[in-house]
Amino acid sequence: MAEQKIFAGPRLRRMRNQLGLTQTAMAGELGISPSYLNLIERNQRPLTVQLLLRLSSVYKIDLDELQGESTGTTSALKEVFSDPLLVDALPGDQELLEVADAAPNAAAGVVKLYRAYKEAQSRLSGLSELLASEGRATSVSSARLPVDEVREAFERRPNYFTTIEEAAESFYEKLKPGEDLFGALRDWLAREHGIVVRLLPVHTMPNWRRRFDRHSMRLFLSERLSPFDQLREIAVEVSQLAFGPIIHSELDLLALSSDEARRLGRFEIARYAAHALMMPYAPFQSAAMRVKYDMDVLRSRFHVSFEQVANRLTMLQRQGAAGVPFFMLEVDNAGNRFRRAGARGYPQSRFGGGCPKLNIHAAFTQPGQIFVETVEMPDGAEFLVIARTLEGPQGAFDERVRRTAVLVGCDIGFRDEIIYGTAVNGSGMQPTKVGPVCRLCERQGCLSRAEPPLTRPSGFDEMVTGLSAFDFQ
C-alpha cells in the first residue's frame, strides 16, 4: 500500500519552536538528518506515516495538529480575497493554504479585520437606506461586484424599455407565429442566419442551458429546460440578432462601469426583449386586464411559465396603456435574492422585501401553492402580495431540485382590479405587520427578528427577557 504523504512543514516548524529545539536536535531524536528535516519544514519533502508515528512517540503530540489542513481559515481567507476591493489580488488555493499554515495568527487577524469591515459596511448601507427613505440622499458607497451594479441599475429604474417593446411588437407582427412561436423563431433563425436549433441531452451538455456554436452555426438547448424556458432561450438569441443596435442603445443609457457589467446588462436587456417577444405588449396587457391579472390563466393563454408571467406583469407601463404597477422579488429557500424589479422601480424604501414574515418564505412549505395576503409596513403603507414557488431546470435522479419562490406585489389600492384581491376582501383578516428589513425595523416583540435595529440601543436586561431574540430600548 502506498504511503500517505502530508505536507505540513510550517506546522512542524512551529511545533519545534514551541519545544525549544534546534533542527539538529529534533533531527537526531527523530533519526533523520538535519538537512532532511529542513526540506520537510520548507514543504519540499512530505511527512510520511512512519515519521508521524515517530513524532507522536517521541514528543507525545496530537497527530491531528499536523494532519489538519486549516480548512476553516483557508475558506475564510478565500472569502476575504474574493471581495471586490481585492479582486485583482486573488491568490490561488495553495497560496492561501500556505498563509494559513505558516502564519495562522496573522491569517486569523486578517479574517477578523475583514469581518469588522463588512459589519461596518453593512451598518453604513443600512443607515444609507434609512436616510434615503426619509428623503435625504447620501454619498455612502462601497466596492461592488459587476452583478451587484447591474442589479442596482435595473432595480432603480422602471422595468420598461419603450424602444424594445416597439421593436418586439413589430417583429412579432411580421413573423406571424400563430400558435407555434417556438417553431416560428426556430425557422427564422435558420432562414435569416443559417442557425440550426438542436436539443441536447444532459450528458452531452451537462453545465449549460444554451450554447451557440459560431463555427457550426448551431444553437444548442439543454433538455433539462422546460418547454417554456426553451422558448425563452431561443427568444433571447433571436432578440440579440434582431434588436442588437436597440439593445446596445439601451445598455449605454445604464452607464455601467465595466465590460463585465455591460455584458451582464446586455443579457438582462435581451432577457427583457425575450419576454416582450413571448408576450407582446398590447395583447398581453389587454388579456391581463380582462382576467384581472390571473397569472395561471395568463400563463396558459400565452404558453409561458408562472415566473415569466410574473416578470411580464412588472413591465406594463406604456403611456396611455399602463397596467397595475406590480413589483416582484425572487429568492431561494436560504433567502438569497435573485431578482427584484418593479413597474416604477423596485420599492426598496417603502417595501424592502427582506422581512422573514413575508409569505414568499412560507411558500416553500407548500410548493406550487399560491399564497395571498396583505402586509402593513411600519409607516402604515399596505401592499397586496402573492407568492408561489418556482421549479428550476429538471435535475437527474441524484440531483436536488433547484426551487425558488417569487413574490408579486402592488399597493393595496389596486386590490379591486386584481383577482387575488377577492381572497382578502371581506375576509376579516388583519394585514401581517412586516418591515423593510430587520436592521431598519423597530417593531417591538417580533418573534421573527433576525438582527437588532440600527436605530435603537440594545435593551438587554438580566431581569427581563423579551419575546424577540434582540431586545432594544
N, C-alpha and C positions, 0 to 999 in steps of 0.2 A: 504494500500500500504506500502511495506517495506521501511524504511528509507534508504537514500543513505549514505554510510559511506565513509569518506575521512580521510586518514592518512596523516597528514601534520604537525607533531609535530615540526620538525626543523624550518619550516617557521613561525609557530605561535610563537616559542621562539624568533626568530629573530625580529618579529614584536613587541613583548612585550619589548624586549630590546631597540628597537628604540623609543618606547613610554616612556621609563624610568620607567617602572612599575615592582614591585616585583610580584612573583607568588601569594602571598596572596592578594595584591591589585587588580590584574586582576581577580582573582577568585571571590572576593567579588563583583566586578562590573558585573560579568557575572552570578552571582547567583549559583556558583558551589563551591565545596570545593577545597582548595589548593592541596590536595593530588590527586584529580581527574585531576586537571589541569596539575600536574606533570606527571601523567600517559599519558595524551594526548601529552605533549611535548616529551615524550620518545617513541611515536608511539605505546604505549600499549593500548590505547583507541582511538576510531575514533572521528573525528569531525562530529557530526550529522548535519542535515539540520537546526534543531532548534538552535543549538549553532552557526552555521554560520550566521544565521539571527540576533542573539543576538550580535555577534561581529560587524556586519555591522551597527546595530542600535546604539550601544554604542560608537564605535570608528570611524564610518564613513569611513570604509576601503573598498577597492575594493575586492570583493569575488574572483575574478579571481586570485589574488595574492596567495590565499590559495588553490584554486582548481586546479591550473596548476600543471602539473606533470614533469616539467623540461625535457620535451621530447627531445628538441634540444640538451641540454647539455648532457643528458644521451646517446643519439646516438653518439655524438662527443666523449664521453669518451669510448664508446664501440669500436669506430674506433681506438682510441689510444691504448687500451689494446689488440687489435687484431694484432698489429704489431708483427713480428717475434721475436723482442727483448724481448717482454713481454708475449709471448705465454704461458709460464708456470705459469704466474700470472694472468690469465684471471678471473676476478671476475664475479659473477652472476648478472643478471639484477637488482635484488633487491638491491644488494650492490652498484651498480653504481647509482641507483636512490637515495639511502641514501646519498651517497657522494655529488651528485648534489644538494640535498635538504639541507644538513647540512652545506656544505661549498661551496656555489655557486661561490664565487670569486676565491677560491683555484682551484676549478674544471675548471673554465674558464682559469686560468693561466696555468694549465696543458695542456689544449687543445691548447692554444696559443703557448706554448713551442714546443708541438709536431708538429704543423703545420710549425713552423720555422725550426724544424729539418728536416721535409720532404722536405721543399723547398731547404734547403742546400743540402740534399741528392740528389735531382733531379738535381741541378746545378752541383754537383760533377759527377753525372752519365753522364750528357751531355758533360761536359768537358772531361771526360774519353773517351767517344765515339769520340769526336773531335780529341783528341791526338792519339787514336788508328787508326783513318782514315788517319792520317799523318805518320803512321808507328812508333809511339812512344808508347810503351807499358806502362801501368800504373798499379799500385798495388791498385787502389781505389776499395774497396769492401764494401758491405753493407749486413745487415741481409736479408736473402731471405727465402721465403716460399718454401717448397719442390716442389710445382708445378712450381715455377719460376726457380729453379735449374734444373729441368728436361727439361723444355723448352729451357733453355740456352744450356744445354748439347747437345740436338738434333739439335739446330739451328747452332751451331758452326761446326758440322761435316757434311760431305756429307751424304745425305739421301739414303744410300746404305749399305746393310749388305750382304756380299758375301755368308756367310755360310747359312743364312736363304733363300736366293734366290735359292741356290743349293738344299737345303732340300725341299723347296716347289715344285720345278720342279720335283724332284724325286718322291715325294709323289703324285703329280698330274698324272704323267705317270703311276704309279701303280694303282691309283684309277680309271682311265679311265671314267670320269664322263659323257662324251658325251655332250648332250645339257641340262642336268639337274644336275648342280653342287650342288644345294641345296639338292636335293634328295639323291645324292651320299654321301655327307657329313653326312646327317642325318642317312643314312643306315650304314655308317662306325662307327658312334658313338654307334649305337645300337649293331652292330656286334662285335666290338672290346672292348667296355667298358660298354655295357649294359645300355647306356644312351638313354632315350626316349625324343624326342623333342616335346614340346607342345606349341601351340599358344594360349595365354590367352587374354580375353577381358580386356578393360580398367578398369572396375570396380573391377576386380579381382587383377590386377597388375597395380595400378594407378601411381606408382612412379618409376618403373624400366623399363629399356629397355630389360635387360636379367637377369635371375637369375637361378643359378644352385643349386638344392636341392640335397645335397650329400646323404641324408638318403633314399630318394625315387629314386635317380639316374634319375632325370628328369631335363631337360633344358627348362626353360620357356622363351618364347619370347613374347614381347608385340605386340598386334595388331595395336598399334599406328605406328609402324615402316613400312616403305615402303618395298616392296619385296627385294630391293637392300640392305637396312640396315639390314633386317632379315638375308640375306645371309652373310653379313659381321659379324654379331654377332655369327652365328654358325661357321663361319670360324675362328673367334678369339678363340672360345672354342676348336676347333679341333687343331689349332696351338699350344695352350698351352699343349695339351696332346701329340701331335705327335712330337713337336720340343722343348719340355721342357728343356732338357740339353743345346741345342744350344742357346735358349733364355737366359738362365742363364749365359752362357759364354759371350754373347754379352753385357749383363747387367753389368757384372763385369768390362768390359773394360770401361764403362762410369764413373766408380769411383764415384758414388753418395754417399752422406754423411750420409743419414739417412734411416731407414727402410721404412718410408713413401715415400721418394723419390724413393727408389728402387721399391716399389710397383707400383708407377705411371710409372716408367721407364719400368717395366716389361709389363705393359698394353700397352704402346706405341709400344714396340717391337712386342708384339703379334698382335697389330693392323697392323703393317707393314707386318707381316707374313700373315695376312688375305688377304691383298691386293695382295701379291705375289701369294697366292693360287687362288684368283679370276681371276687374270690376269697374268698367267705365263710369265716369262721374255721374252723368245725367241719369242713366237707367238705375244705377245703384242708389243714388240719393232719392229718386222717386219711389223705388221699391221700399227703401228703408222707412220713409215717412208713411207709406201705406200700411206696412206691417208693424208700425210703431217700434221699429228698431229691434225686432225679434231676431237675435243673432242665429238661432237654429234655422229659422225659415230662410234667412238670407244666405246662409252657407249652402243650404240645399238648392236654392234657386240659382245661385251663381257657380255651383260645383266647386266650392272652396272650403277651407277649414274654418273652425271657430276662431282660431288665432288670427287668420288672415282677415276675417270679418272685423274682429276687434281692432286690428291695425287700421283698417279702412275707415272705420267709424270716426277715428280721430282726424281724418283728412277732409271732412266735409265742410269746407269753409269758403266756398266760392261766393263771391259777392253777388247778392241777389238770389242765390240758391243754396244758402247755408243750411246745414243740419244742426241738430243738437250739439253743442260744443263738448264732446266727450274727451276724456283723457284716459290713458291706460298705463299700467305698470305690470311688468313680468318678473317673477322671482322664482328661485328654486326652493326646495324644502329646507335649505340651510340659510335662507334669507338673502342670498346673493342676487343682486339686481342685474338683469339682462337688458331691459329696455324700459324707457319711460318716454311718453310722447303725449302731446295734447293739442287739441284744435287751436288753442290760443297760447300754446306753450305749456309745458307741464307745470301745474300749480304748486310748485315746491314750497313757497312761503305759506300758502293757505292750507294745503292738504298734507304735504310731506310724503307720506306713504311708508314711513319707517316704523309705524306703531305695530307691536305684536298682536294687538287685539283686532286688527283688520281681518275680514273674512277670507282674504287671499291665503292666509296661513291655515285657516280651518279647512279650506278646500282640499288640502292634501289628505284629510281624514276620510273623504268620500270622493275618490277620483271620478270625474265625469259628471258629478252633480253640480248644478248651478246654485250658488248661494247669493241671496239678495238681502240687503239691509240698508238702513240709513245710519249714518255716523255723524256725530257732532264734534266739532273742534273746540278747543278751549275758548276761542273768541265768539262762539255761538254759531259759526257757519256750519251748514248741514249739507251733506252730499248723499246721493243715492249711488251705491256701489254694487257691482255684480262681479262675482269671482267664480272661476272654474279652472280645473286642472287641464293641462295640455300634454299629450304624449309626443315624445321626440322620435327620432328615427328608429325604425324597428331593429331591435337587438337580436343576437343569436340566443340560443337556449342558455348559454352560460354567461350572458351579459345582463347587467341590471338595466332596466328600462330608464331612460332619461325622462324625468317628469318635471315640468314646471307648472306654475299657475299664473293666470292672467287676471288682473282686476281692471274693470272698465267702470268709470265713474263720471258723474256730472253733478252740477249744482241741483239741490233738491227742488228748485223752482221748475225744473223741466219734467218732474216725475209723471205728470198727467199726459205727457206726449210719448211716454215710453211704456211698453207692455209690462216691464218689470215693476213699474210703479204700482200696479194693482196688487202686488204682493205685500206692500207696506201701507197702502191707503186703507184706512179704517181698521187696521189690524190691532190697534191699541198698544202696539209695542213701542217702547221708548227708543230713541236713537242710541246706538252704542257710543259711549263717550271715549273718544280716541284723542291722540295728539300727533303732531308732525313727526317727532322722534323723541326718544326718552330724554336726551340731553337738553331738549328745549321745552319739555312738557312739565308743567307744575301741578299736575293733578295729584292730590293727596290720596294716600291709601290705595294706590293702584297695584293690584296683585300681579300684573304683567310687567311691571317696571324692570328694565334690564340694566339701567345706568342712572346715576344721580343727575339731577338737573344742574346745568352750569350756572344758573341764575340764582340759586339759593344755597346758603351754607348748610353743611351736614348737620343733622339733628340727632345723632346717636346719643342715647341716654341709657345708662346701665340699669336704671329703674323702670324704664318704659320701652316697650318694643312695639313698633307699628306694624301694620299689615304689609307694607311694602318692604322689599329687600333693602331698599335705600331710603331711610328716613331723612327728612330735611326740614328746616325751620320755615 
